Amino acid sequence: MGNSASVFVDLGDVDGDGDLDAFVVNGTSAYQANRVWFNDGTGLFSDSGEPMGNAQSRSIVLGDLNGDGRLMPSSADGVVEQTMKSG
């Protein structure tokens, strides 16, 4: 989970199953997409499969961004905000 360029992590229940998932953000020159990793409840994490931008993010947040009661990851790279699709 993550790599040498991973610089931020935020924890929250993104998939609504009661355990903490991880939003890992790459902020330097690795040019790998930010990722959400789902916790299976035993501490094993799997990639959500949905890339969140390209890299070099400078700010992150997990929050209920659209008022539906679910956490959504959002990252900013200084210009464009990217959010995970809800559903």
Stockholm file with secondary structure:
# STOCKHOLM 1.0

chainA/1-87         MGNSASVFVDLGDVDGDGDLDAFVVNGTSAYQANRVWFNDGTGLFSDSGEPMGNAQSRSIVLGDLNGDGRLMPSSADGVVEQTMKSG
#=GR chainA/1-87 SS CCCTTEEEEEEECSSSSSSCEEEEEECSTTCCCBEEEEECSSSCEEECSCCBCSSCCCEEEEECSSSSSSCEEEEECSSCEEECCCC
#=GC SS_cons        CCCTTEEEEEEECSSSSSSCEEEEEECSTTCCCBEEEEECSSSCEEECSCCBCSSCCCEEEEECSSSSSSCEEEEECSSCEEECCCC
//
